[in-house]
Structures are given as structure tokens and as C-alpha cells.
Amino acid sequence: MAPTPVWTLEKQVAPLWADVEDRAECLLGRRELEQQAGSHQLAPLQKHFLGSVVLTPVVNAFGRVKAYEVIDGQQRTTTLHLLMLAFRHVSGAHPELEGVARMLDGMIRNPGPYNVESDYHKVWPTKAGREEIAFLDAAPSIEAVCSEFPVQSGRRRLERPLMVLAYLYLHRAIEGFLRGVSSGDPEYAEIDRSVSDALIHSVRRESLPCRPGEGDPVRSERAECLFMALQDAVQVMTLTLEGDDDPQVIFETLNARGEPLLASDLIRNFIFLDAARRQLPVDKLYSQHWQDFDEQVDSRNKVTANRYWREKERQGRITYPRIDLFFYHLTVLRRREETKVSHVFQGFKEWWQREMRDLDGELARIVRAAEYFRQLLSPDGSGAIAEFGRLIKVLDVSTLTPVYLFLRERYSDDDPDLEAALGALASYVVRRAVCGYTTKNYNRIFLRLLELMQAGEEPAKVLSGYLKGLGGHSQVWPTDAEFREAWMHRPVYVELRPARTAAILRALEVASRGAKHEPQPVPSIEQLSVEHVLPQGWAWSGHYPLPEESEATATRNRLLHTFGNLTLLTKSLNSAVSNGPFADVEGDDGMRKDGKRTMICRYSLLSMNSYFQALKSDVWGEMQMVERSETLLAQALEVWSRD
């Protein structure tokens, strides 16, 4: 018996599903490897620890099920039940999954017979929520659930019950998984919106929630791996109280408030416990190698906590403390295996214990790698490494970080091979971003690259050769022809988004600077904004008349958001030129008024805007946009080459 939990889809239900889904995906990957190498060569599957559940026995009568009241862990218990229930219903709707559905029956209902109907339920709320869970258990279809619990609208909008929302989310997420759609995948062209985000929005607002992967067949091997993940790869620790235990005291102890330990804290404690057991000088090792992670000296020469490493950084859709992100990428680098951020400590510990470590040497390596990571995450100054960091951060391609760390450990900062390798990585991700190709497989692509580089003698050459050998839109390093097509015609401002478009234009600006230029730093992305030379509001501005061709409007709107019509300006200059005319015009007072071209040439110091000084025409239209696209493309092909 479980009190009705208070939860949210975003904070509890979706993350729990993501963890289960991740274990199922790992099982699928292991199946492929077993066929190639055999199961005896694979490391044990890492399990996901869901947490603890505290139970207290309930006095039972004759003919009743042996019952327990959940003191702590109601949310986990109920959500797991809803997950298995939704999985049972999805499986039951497909004849090819009948075997999976039968096995799930025993996981969601007690076999009986019992004198009380509610005893057949594995999970039964003590108060509110009984009607919902009883209906969900017996529901013939998801359509019946949506009909019984419709979306309420009106002046005061009422949501479906939380338990129903969770069931609908999990039902559609499982259905999508069986069709090959991951909850973390981008939703169509929405880079910053995942399938999970779309599902959450849909179950709250639509009569019948959206169906990820609709039209694709369900795959029995994916259902089997999901079942095995629930059965073998998700761990829950249960604590059953005796009759004289005080549940309230135990509950308060388990939920005592305090600063949660980070994965990096666990790693630190593990390393220095190892040092103590080996009778090494713990204090000396800590002060030499780890103290800077925890402490720093401020401007007043006082020792304070090092806030940099504890500040949170966005990776994908979630933020993590920087130090945990560092150890996540370091663990992937050392293990050469996929690792979840939530499993960093277990992964690091497993790698560390593979052999006896030179503790002083390993700690020194950690410190060096942390500095390389910091330069990638918080680039400062100029140079190839800093500019690579700026570009990668805006493009949000953190999955290549272990490859970057490997290259930094292998090459000195001024080694031409390092610059060539970083250039190839930048070319790969920029070309794919411009072409609109998915980032879904990047973790596996870069993990395989890491394995090959660690086995090869010349990592920079291995890197370039590997990327050139990839094929298919999910992996390919786009050719010059593919890159040209996207550069000339894709509406990048809309589809790639302004920040990423600005980062690519800024990288072109940086690359255009040479020895003959004054040593003027290129402004940061935060100081610049993307300007449409032909304004987005050209139709009503009155300054950009159309040619008389019948398809002129469509052609103009197609070119409006392409690179040829985009440039970078400071935010103040951007707002000043805005929707104004391109050429100078005479105002109502008879005075000459500066046009956009004059303003850009007068105030912008960017090399890319010198293009407008050399422009022979005072007209800005379709032909001029195409010509400028060609000019920028020639620079882009040189900066992000495949040679």
C-alpha cells in the first residue's frame, strides 16, 4: 500500500524513464557485441540504482494478501508500477509481443485468490488515487483512458490527474522506444526540444497524446531488452521494519537535509581512501593535486571554496556541476565505454580497480586533464584551442570532449598535428550542423574514434581517416557538394538557430584575420548579433521593392534566412540599422539619411563587413544575396575543409 505521491513529469517521471531506457539501450548494444565477440568478453552490465524503499508490515486477515505500507519510496514504487502497467498494455496490443505481455502480468497483479478485490493490485494507494489506478489497471486501451480522463479546458484549466499523466507519458514513451525512438532524440527540427518534451506537452494538452515513431513497426528485440532491463538492470534496496521500529524516526533519518555529495566527492573519497590503505602521504597528495578543486585564494588573499568547479553547466537539456561533467568525460576517456553522468562514480571506480595505479602519477594526470577541460569549457584569449572551445560550446557538441582530452594529452599546444585534428573535428560538426544532419549518434561515433586513436600511432591521421570513412546521413562528414547545397539554400537562421549561426559567422571572421590586420580581438558571441541585410520585415518596410517576376516573393523569402543575407553587428548597431533602407535616402526634411550600407561601413570593424565597402551596387536583392553566399562559402570551404 502506497500513499498517493506528489510528483512532476519533468522532475521525476521522465528522468526515471530515461534511466530505464538507457539500460535497455545498453542491453541492445550488448546483443550486437555478443554476436561479434561472444558474451564472455563483455564486462558486466552496469545497473541503475533507483534508491531505497522502506516498508512496514500491515496486519492481515484470513484470505488477504500479505501487505506492506510504503514509508519511504512511494513515488518510485508507484511510478515503476505505472511503467510496467503501460508496458503490459503496449505489449498486449501487438500479437508479436504476446509472450512479453504474459510475463508482465505477474509483475503487475497478485495471482490470488483473495477475498478483497483490491488485493489483486500490486500497488494500491491508501487514499486518493484509488479510482485512477483501478481504472488504469483494467483499461482496455489508451483511447479509453483518454476518454475517461479528458483534457479539461476553460477559464480555469484543469489537468488530468497526475497518475494518469504519468501513465500516458510512459505508455507513449514505451511505444516510441519499441519503434526505435529515444525520448532524448530531437523532436523533428526542434534542436532544443526532445521527444520527451513533446510528449510532456502532448499528454497535458491534447485529447490523445502524440505517438513517437508512428508508422514504424514495433520490434520484439527492443521489447525483450526493455523487459530484461526492468528485471535485471534496475536495482531497488528494500528495508522492511520490525514491529517495534519507529517508522517516523527512520523516515526522517533517510530524508535528513544536507549538502548532497557529488560524484566527484565520491571519487575524491575513494582515491584518498585507497591512498590511506596503501599508507601513502594523504595530506601531501591532497594539497599537491586536489586542493585546488575544493579551494581557491581570493583577491584578499583569503582561502575560499572554489566555486568554479561547483557551478552548473548545461549539457544537452540538463545542467550538472562542472566538476562532475569533467569526471564524466574523463571516465569515458579512460574506460572507452559509454557512461551515464549519473553513473560516473561507479564507472571511474571500475576503471581504477582494473590495475594497481601509480596514485601520484594518476592524480597529476587528472589535474592536467582538468585544465584542458577548463580551457574547452571556459575558453580565454585567442588561438586555435580557445576558438575551438568557443565554437563547440555554442554548437553544444560536448560528446567529443573525451576525444579532445585525448588529443590534448597526446600533443603539445603548438603541435601542428593538434591544430589539424581539432580543425578536422570542427569541420565535421560544422558541416553536419549546416547540413542539418542529426547529432544522435555522436556519442558512439566519438567513442569508436577514441578507441581507434588510442590503438594507433598517429592519432591525428587516424581521426581524419575515420571521419572520412563514415557514411549515411547519421554519420557522414558532408562533402563539398553537400555542404555547398546547404550553405546556399538552407534557412540557417531559422533551422540552425541564431546563436549557432552567429558562432559559425564569427568563426569565419576569426579565420579571416591575418598578420596584416591590427591585433584587434574579435568580439564575443555575447557582444554580437545576427543582422539580416535584407530585413525580415522587407515586405512592409517600403525600401526593398520586388522585381516583377511572378515567383519573386517566394525566391526572396527562400533566400532571406540564408548565409548570404546574414552578417554580424554589435547589438547597438543592429538596432540602429534594423529595417532601414540599404542605400542612403533623402528624408522628409530634404536631408540625406544614412542607409544600412553606409552605417555598416562606417561603424563595423569586422573584416566580413568590408564586403559592403567593395560592393558596386546600391541595391540589395536576390542576386546580391546569392553572390555573397558564394563569397562566404569559399571562405567556409577553406576553414572547414575535408583535406
C-alpha positions in Angstrom: 0.0 0.0 0.0 1.4 3.4 -1.0 0.3 6.9 -0.1 -0.5 8.9 -3.2 2.8 10.5 -4.3 3.3 14.1 -5.3 5.4 14.3 -8.5 6.0 16.1 -11.7 6.6 14.7 -15.2 9.7 16.8 -15.7 11.5 16.1 -12.4 10.6 12.5 -11.6 8.7 10.5 -14.2 10.7 11.5 -17.4 14.1 11.1 -15.7 13.1 7.6 -14.3 12.1 6.5 -17.8 15.3 7.9 -19.2 17.3 5.8 -16.8 15.4 2.6 -17.6 15.5 3.4 -21.4 19.3 3.8 -21.1 19.7 0.4 -19.6 17.5 -1.2 -22.3 19.6 0.6 -25.0 22.8 -0.8 -23.4 21.3 -4.3 -23.5 20.5 -3.9 -27.2 24.1 -2.8 -27.8 25.4 -5.8 -25.9 23.4 -8.1 -28.0 25.2 -6.8 -31.1 28.6 -7.2 -29.4 27.8 -10.7 -28.2 27.1 -11.8 -31.8 30.5 -10.4 -32.8 32.8 -11.2 -29.8 30.8 -13.5 -27.5 29.4 -12.7 -24.1 32.5 -14.0 -22.2 34.5 -10.9 -23.4 31.9 -8.3 -22.2 32.2 -6.5 -18.9 29.2 -7.0 -16.5 26.3 -4.7 -17.3 26.2 -1.6 -15.1 23.0 -1.5 -13.2 20.9 1.6 -12.3 20.3 2.0 -8.6 16.9 3.5 -8.2 17.1 4.2 -4.5 15.7 2.7 -1.3 12.2 1.7 -0.3 11.2 1.4 3.4 8.3 -0.9 4.2 6.4 -1.7 7.4 4.1 -4.8 7.6 0.3 -4.4 7.7 -1.7 -6.7 9.9 -3.5 -9.1 7.5 -6.7 -11.1 7.9 -7.6 -14.5 6.5 -7.8 -14.6 2.7 -5.9 -11.3 2.3 -2.7 -10.7 0.5 0.4 -10.2 2.6 0.7 -6.4 2.5 3.2 -3.7 3.4 2.8 0.0 3.8 5.4 2.1 2.0 7.0 4.5 4.5 9.6 5.9 2.1 9.8 5.4 -1.7 6.1 5.9 -2.6 6.9 7.8 -5.8 9.4 5.2 -7.1 7.1 2.3 -6.2 4.0 3.8 -7.9 5.9 5.1 -11.0 7.6 1.7 -11.5 4.1 0.1 -11.3 2.7 2.5 -13.9 5.7 1.9 -16.1 5.2 -1.9 -16.1 1.4 -1.5 -16.5 1.9 0.8 -19.5 4.4 -1.7 -20.9 1.9 -4.5 -20.4 -0.8 -2.6 -22.3 1.5 -1.6 -25.1 2.7 -5.3 -25.5 -0.8 -6.6 -25.3 -1.8 -4.5 -28.3 0.7 -6.3 -30.6 0.3 -10.1 -31.2 4.1 -10.5 -31.8 4.7 -9.3 -28.2 2.2 -11.7 -26.6 5.0 -13.5 -24.7 6.3 -10.3 -23.2 2.8 -9.3 -22.2 2.2 -12.6 -20.3 5.5 -12.2 -18.4 4.4 -8.7 -17.3 1.1 -10.0 -16.0 2.8 -11.5 -12.9 4.7 -8.2 -12.3 1.6 -6.0 -12.1 -1.0 -8.2 -10.4 -1.1 -10.6 -7.5 -2.3 -14.1 -8.6 -4.9 -14.6 -5.8 -7.5 -15.8 -5.0 -8.3 -13.2 -2.4 -11.5 -12.2 -0.5 -11.0 -8.4 -1.3 -10.7 -7.2 -4.9 -8.1 -4.6 -4.1 -5.6 -7.3 -3.0 -5.1 -8.2 -6.7 -3.3 -4.9 -7.2 0.5 -4.9 -6.6 0.3 -1.2 -5.7 -2.8 0.2 -4.0 -3.0 3.9 -2.8 -4.1 4.3 0.8 -6.4 7.3 -0.1 -6.7 9.4 -3.2 -5.8 7.8 -6.5 -7.6 4.5 -6.0 -10.1 5.1 -8.7 -7.4 6.2 -11.1 -5.2 3.2 -10.5 -8.1 0.7 -10.6 -9.2 2.1 -13.9 -5.7 2.1 -15.4 -5.2 -1.5 -14.3 -8.3 -2.6 -16.2 -8.2 -0.1 -19.1 -8.7 -1.8 -22.5 -6.8 0.9 -24.4 -5.1 4.2 -24.1 -8.0 5.7 -26.0 -10.3 4.5 -23.2 -8.0 6.2 -20.6 -8.1 9.5 -22.6 -11.9 9.3 -22.8 -12.3 8.6 -19.1 -9.8 11.4 -18.2 -10.2 14.1 -20.9 -8.2 17.3 -21.2 -10.2 20.0 -19.3 -10.2 23.4 -20.8 -11.9 26.7 -20.0 -11.2 29.8 -17.9 -9.6 27.7 -15.1 -7.8 25.0 -16.9 -7.7 21.6 -15.0 -5.1 19.0 -15.8 -5.6 15.3 -15.9 -4.7 13.5 -12.6 -1.0 13.2 -12.1 -1.2 9.4 -12.1 -3.0 9.5 -15.4 -0.4 11.9 -16.9 2.4 9.6 -15.8 0.7 6.6 -17.3 0.0 8.4 -20.6 3.6 9.7 -20.8 5.1 6.2 -20.1 2.7 4.5 -22.5 3.7 6.7 -25.4 7.4 6.7 -24.4 7.5 2.9 -24.3 5.6 2.7 -27.6 8.1 5.0 -29.2 11.1 3.1 -27.7 9.7 -0.2 -29.2 9.6 1.6 -32.6 13.2 2.8 -32.3 12.6 6.4 -31.0 14.5 7.6 -27.9 13.0 10.1 -25.5 16.1 12.2 -25.8 16.0 12.5 -29.5 15.3 15.9 -31.1 11.7 16.4 -31.9 11.7 16.9 -35.7 13.6 20.2 -36.5 13.4 21.4 -32.9 17.0 21.1 -31.7 16.3 22.3 -28.2 13.1 20.2 -27.8 13.3 16.5 -27.3 10.7 13.7 -27.9 10.3 13.7 -24.1 9.5 17.4 -24.0 6.9 17.0 -26.8 5.3 14.1 -25.0 5.0 16.0 -21.8 3.4 18.9 -23.6 1.1 16.5 -25.5 -0.2 14.5 -22.6 -1.1 17.7 -20.8 -2.8 19.5 -23.7 -4.0 17.0 -26.3 -7.0 14.7 -26.2 -5.0 11.8 -27.5 -1.2 12.2 -26.9 1.2 12.2 -29.9 2.8 8.8 -31.0 6.6 9.0 -31.4 7.6 6.8 -34.4 4.1 6.4 -35.6 4.0 4.3 -38.7 7.2 2.3 -37.8 6.9 -1.3 -36.7 7.4 -2.3 -33.1 10.5 -4.6 -32.7 10.3 -7.6 -30.5 14.1 -7.4 -29.6 13.5 -3.9 -28.2 10.6 -5.2 -26.0 12.7 -8.1 -24.8 15.6 -5.8 -23.8 13.2 -3.4 -22.0 11.8 -6.3 -20.0 15.3 -7.6 -19.2 16.3 -4.1 -18.1 13.4 -3.8 -15.7 14.1 -7.3 -14.4 17.9 -7.3 -14.1 19.4 -3.9 -14.6 17.3 -1.7 -12.2 18.1 -2.1 -8.5 16.0 -1.1 -5.5 17.1 -1.6 -2.0 14.2 -2.5 0.4 14.3 -2.1 4.1 11.5 -3.9 6.0 10.9 -2.7 9.5 10.2 -4.9 12.5 7.2 -4.4 14.7 9.0 -2.3 17.3 10.8 0.0 14.8 9.6 3.6 14.7 8.8 4.4 11.0 8.9 8.2 11.5 12.4 8.2 13.0 13.7 6.1 10.2 11.9 8.2 7.6 13.3 11.4 9.0 16.8 9.9 9.1 16.7 8.8 5.5 15.5 12.3 4.4 17.8 14.3 6.6 18.6 17.6 4.8 22.2 18.2 3.9 24.5 19.1 1.0 24.3 16.2 -1.4 27.6 14.5 -2.3 28.6 15.0 -5.9 30.1 12.1 -8.0 33.4 13.9 -7.8 33.2 13.9 -4.0 32.8 10.1 -4.1 35.7 9.8 -6.4 37.9 12.0 -4.2 37.0 10.0 -1.1 37.6 6.7 -3.0 41.0 7.8 -4.2 42.3 9.1 -0.9 40.9 6.1 1.0 43.0 4.0 -1.4 46.0 6.2 -0.6 45.4 5.7 3.2 45.1 2.0 2.8 48.4 1.9 1.0 50.0 4.1 3.7 50.8 6.9 1.3 51.1 10.6 2.4 47.4 11.6 2.0 47.8 15.2 3.1 50.6 15.8 0.7 48.9 14.2 -2.2 45.7 16.2 -1.4 47.5 19.6 -1.2 49.5 18.9 -4.4 46.8 17.6 -6.6 43.3 18.0 -5.3 43.1 21.0 -3.1 42.6 23.4 -6.0 39.3 21.6 -6.9 38.0 22.5 -3.4 39.6 25.8 -2.5 40.9 29.0 -4.1 42.7 32.1 -2.8 40.5 35.2 -3.4 41.7 38.8 -4.2 42.0 39.5 -0.4 44.4 36.5 -0.1 41.8 34.6 1.8 41.1 30.9 1.2 37.5 30.3 0.0 35.6 27.5 -1.7 36.4 27.1 -5.4 33.0 28.0 -6.8 34.1 27.5 -10.4 34.0 23.7 -10.3 30.7 23.6 -8.4 28.9 25.9 -10.8 26.5 24.1 -13.1 26.9 23.8 -16.8 24.4 22.8 -19.4 24.9 19.5 -21.2 22.1 18.7 -23.6 18.9 19.5 -21.7 20.2 19.1 -18.2 22.7 21.0 -16.1 25.4 19.4 -14.0 28.2 20.7 -11.7 31.3 21.3 -13.9 33.5 19.0 -11.8 31.0 16.1 -12.4 31.0 16.8 -16.1 34.8 16.8 -16.1 34.9 13.4 -14.3 32.2 12.1 -16.6 34.3 12.9 -19.8 37.5 11.7 -18.1 35.8 8.4 -17.2 34.7 7.9 -20.8 38.2 8.7 -21.9 39.8 6.2 -19.5 37.2 3.4 -19.9 36.5 3.8 -23.6 32.9 2.8 -22.8 29.6 4.6 -22.7 28.9 6.0 -19.3 25.9 8.0 -17.9 26.6 11.1 -15.9 24.6 9.5 -13.1 26.9 6.5 -13.1 30.3 8.4 -13.1 31.5 7.2 -9.7 30.7 3.5 -10.5 32.4 3.8 -13.9 35.5 5.6 -12.5 35.8 3.1 -9.7 35.5 0.1 -12.1 38.3 1.6 -14.3 40.6 2.4 -11.4 40.4 -1.1 -9.9 41.4 -2.8 -13.2 45.0 -2.5 -12.1 47.3 -1.1 -9.5 47.6 2.7 -10.0 50.5 5.0 -9.5 48.4 7.3 -7.3 50.7 10.3 -7.5 51.0 10.0 -11.3 47.3 9.5 -11.8 46.4 12.5 -9.7 48.8 14.6 -11.7 47.1 13.4 -14.9 43.7 14.3 -13.5 44.9 17.8 -12.8 46.3 18.3 -16.3 43.2 16.9 -17.9 41.1 19.2 -15.7 43.0 22.2 -17.0 42.4 21.1 -20.6 38.7 20.6 -19.9 38.5 24.1 -18.3 40.1 25.6 -21.5 37.4 23.9 -23.6 34.5 24.9 -21.3 35.7 28.4 -20.5 37.9 29.5 -23.3 40.0 32.6 -22.8 42.2 34.6 -25.1 42.8 33.7 -28.8 44.4 30.8 -30.7 43.1 27.6 -32.2 42.3 25.9 -28.9 40.3 28.8 -27.5 38.4 29.3 -30.7 37.7 25.6 -31.0 36.2 25.7 -27.5 34.0 28.7 -28.3 32.6 27.1 -31.4 32.0 23.7 -29.8 30.3 25.2 -26.8 27.7 27.1 -28.9 27.1 24.1 -31.2 26.6 22.0 -28.0 28.7 19.0 -29.1 30.1 18.0 -25.7 30.2 14.3 -26.8 33.5 14.9 -28.5 35.1 16.1 -25.2 36.9 12.7 -24.5 38.4 12.9 -27.9 39.5 16.5 -27.3 41.1 15.4 -23.9 42.9 12.6 -25.6 44.4 14.9 -28.2 45.5 17.4 -25.6 47.2 14.7 -23.6 48.9 13.4 -26.7 50.1 16.6 -28.3 51.7 19.8 -27.1 49.8 23.0 -27.6 51.8 24.2 -30.5 51.9 20.9 -32.4 50.6 21.2 -35.9 49.0 17.8 -35.6 46.9 19.1 -32.7 45.6 22.0 -34.8 44.9 19.7 -37.7 43.0 17.3 -35.6 40.9 20.0 -33.9 40.3 21.5 -37.3 39.0 18.2 -38.7 36.7 17.8 -35.7 35.4 21.4 -36.2 34.9 20.7 -39.9 32.9 17.5 -39.1 30.5 19.1 -36.7 30.1 22.4 -38.5 29.4 20.8 -41.9 26.9 18.5 -40.3 25.2 21.3 -38.4 24.9 23.4 -41.6 23.5 20.5 -43.5 21.0 19.8 -40.7 22.2 16.3 -40.0 21.4 14.6 -36.7 23.7 14.5 -33.7 22.0 11.4 -32.3 24.9 9.0 -32.9 27.7 11.3 -31.9 28.4 9.5 -28.6 29.0 6.2 -30.4 30.9 7.8 -33.3 33.4 9.6 -31.0 33.7 6.6 -28.7 34.7 4.5 -31.6 37.1 7.2 -32.8 38.6 7.3 -29.3 39.3 3.5 -29.4 40.9 3.8 -32.8 43.1 6.7 -31.8 44.3 5.0 -28.7 45.3 2.0 -30.7 47.0 4.0 -33.5 50.5 5.5 -33.6 49.4 8.8 -35.3 46.0 9.8 -33.8 45.6 12.9 -35.9 45.8 10.9 -39.2 43.6 8.2 -37.7 41.0 10.8 -36.8 40.8 12.3 -40.3 40.7 8.9 -42.0 38.0 7.6 -39.7 35.7 10.6 -40.2 36.2 10.4 -44.0 35.2 6.8 -44.0 31.8 7.4 -42.3 28.7 7.1 -44.4 25.0 7.8 -44.3 23.3 11.0 -43.1 23.5 9.8 -39.5 27.3 9.7 -39.6 28.8 11.2 -42.8 31.3 14.0 -43.0 29.5 16.1 -45.6 31.2 16.5 -48.9 31.9 19.9 -50.5 28.9 19.4 -52.8 26.5 18.6 -49.8 28.0 21.5 -47.8 27.6 23.9 -50.7 23.9 22.9 -51.3 23.0 23.6 -47.6 25.1 26.7 -47.3 23.5 28.3 -50.4 19.9 27.3 -49.8 19.2 26.3 -46.2 17.4 28.9 -44.0 20.0 28.5 -41.2 18.8 31.5 -39.2 15.5 29.6 -38.6 16.6 26.0 -38.6 20.1 26.2 -37.1 19.1 29.0 -34.7 20.6 32.5 -34.3 23.2 31.6 -31.7 24.7 28.7 -33.8 24.5 30.8 -37.0 26.4 33.6 -35.2 29.1 31.2 -33.9 29.7 30.0 -37.5 29.9 33.5 -38.9 32.2 34.6 -36.0 34.5 31.6 -36.7 34.8 32.8 -40.3 35.6 36.3 -39.1 38.4 34.9 -36.8 39.8 32.8 -39.6 39.9 35.9 -41.9 42.2 37.8 -39.6 45.9 37.7 -40.7 49.3 39.2 -39.9 48.4 42.3 -41.8 45.4 43.1 -39.6 45.7 45.1 -36.5 45.7 42.9 -33.3 42.1 43.7 -32.6 40.3 40.9 -30.8 37.1 39.6 -32.4 34.1 40.4 -30.1 32.5 37.5 -28.3 29.2 35.9 -29.3 27.5 37.7 -26.4 28.6 41.1 -27.9 27.4 40.4 -31.4 24.0 39.6 -33.0 23.0 38.3 -36.4 21.7 41.0 -38.8 19.5 40.4 -41.9 20.9 42.7 -44.5 17.6 42.4 -46.3 15.3 42.9 -43.3 12.9 40.2 -42.2 10.2 42.9 -42.4 11.1 43.9 -46.0 7.5 43.5 -47.3 6.2 46.4 -45.2 9.4 48.5 -44.9 8.9 50.0 -48.3 12.6 50.2 -49.0 13.1 46.9 -50.9 10.8 46.7 -53.9 10.4 43.3 -55.7 11.2 42.6 -59.3 8.2 41.9 -61.5 8.7 38.2 -61.9 5.7 36.1 -60.6 7.9 34.0 -58.3 9.9 36.8 -56.9 8.3 36.8 -53.4 9.0 33.1 -52.9 12.6 33.4 -54.1 13.2 36.3 -51.8 11.7 34.6 -48.8 13.7 31.5 -49.5 17.0 33.4 -49.5 16.1 35.7 -46.6 17.5 33.4 -43.9 20.5 32.0 -45.8 24.1 32.9 -45.0 24.3 35.3 -48.0 21.8 37.7 -46.3 23.3 37.4 -42.8 26.1 39.3 -41.1 27.3 40.1 -37.6 27.0 43.5 -36.0 27.2 44.8 -32.4 23.8 44.9 -30.8 23.6 48.7 -30.8 24.5 48.9 -34.5 22.0 46.2 -35.3 19.1 48.1 -33.6 20.2 51.3 -35.3 20.1 49.9 -38.9 17.2 47.5 -38.3 14.6 47.8 -41.0 16.1 50.8 -42.7 16.9 51.1 -46.4 20.1 49.6 -47.8 21.2 52.7 -49.7 21.2 56.3 -48.5 17.9 58.1 -49.0 16.6 61.7 -48.7 14.5 62.3 -45.7 11.2 64.3 -45.5 13.2 67.3 -44.4 15.4 67.1 -47.5 18.4 66.0 -45.6 20.5 62.9 -46.6 19.8 59.9 -44.4 22.4 57.2 -44.0 21.3 53.8 -45.2 22.2 50.4 -43.8 25.3 50.0 -46.1 26.8 53.4 -45.0 26.2 52.6 -41.3 27.8 49.2 -41.5 30.8 50.5 -43.4 31.2 53.4 -41.0 30.9 51.6 -37.7 31.7 47.9 -38.2 35.4 46.8 -37.8 34.7 43.2 -38.7 36.5 42.0 -41.8 33.4 40.3 -43.2 31.6 43.7 -43.4 34.3 45.1 -45.7 32.4 43.3 -48.3 29.8 46.1 -48.3 32.5 48.7 -48.9 33.6 47.0 -52.1 30.0 46.4 -53.3 29.4 48.2 -56.6 25.6 48.3 -56.4 23.4 50.3 -54.0 20.8 47.7 -54.4 20.4 44.6 -52.2 18.3 41.9 -53.6 18.2 38.2 -54.6 21.3 38.4 -56.9 23.4 40.1 -54.2 22.4 37.6 -51.6 23.5 34.7 -53.8 26.8 36.4 -54.7 27.6 37.0 -51.1 26.7 33.4 -50.2 29.3 32.3 -52.8 31.9 34.5 -51.3 31.3 33.3 -47.7 31.1 29.7 -49.0 34.6 30.0 -50.5 35.9 31.0 -47.0 33.9 28.3 -45.3 35.3 25.6 -47.6 38.8 26.7 -46.7 38.2 27.0 -43.0 36.3 23.7 -42.6 37.9 21.6 -45.4 38.0 17.8 -45.6 41.6 17.6 -46.7 
